[in-house]
Amino acid sequence: MFEGPAPLLERIDARLIDRLHGGLPLSERPFAEVGADLGMSEDEVIERLRHLLAHGVLTRFGPLFQIERAGGQFLLAALEVAASEFDRVAAIVNALPEVAHNYRREHHLNMWFVIAAGSTIEVDAACERIEKQTGLTVHRFPKEREFFVGLRLAAEGEGDAAR
């Protein structure tokens, strides 16, 4: 559960997040198009995104690929990490370029992450590096079938839309 006060989000930033959640235009100047939709310049869009990323409001900005269609591989994996070692192990796991996400969970398998690589061999190599560097067993949960869950949460409240 989230602890502490929620970061303040300027209305224009909320509008930007909502606009980008629907997709980035595939064009020569996508940030200019987004800016035009919001009454902002291309430079302002880019600067606001940098600010949101730098302050942790956004943790990631980038495309979401179906890596298997391009010949790659995803793997959901987990570790059982002692509380006293959690930050050290998280730093090791997060340093791998193949690690796409990493989450702490209340479970004996308390660190869950996604490995994305160009092949099963590369995924296995990433798991082996994690095991060697941490001394822990990587529990592997390969995808058996794919589900699409279209979840979209607005950054602006419904009552804010008319302001």
NORNORMO-V218061 format. One line per field, one symbol per residue. psi: psi as a letter, one per 20 degrees, with the letter a starting at -180 (. if undefined). Layout:
BEGIN
psi: ???
END
This chain:
BEGIN
psi: qpqrqqqpoqghhghgggghhiqpqnrhmhhgggghhjkrrghgggghggghghjjgpiqorqoqnhhhjjapqpprqqopqhiiggghhhggiiphiohqpqpqnrhnioprppprirhghgghgghgggghhjqpoppnqphrpqponpopphqqhiihi.
END
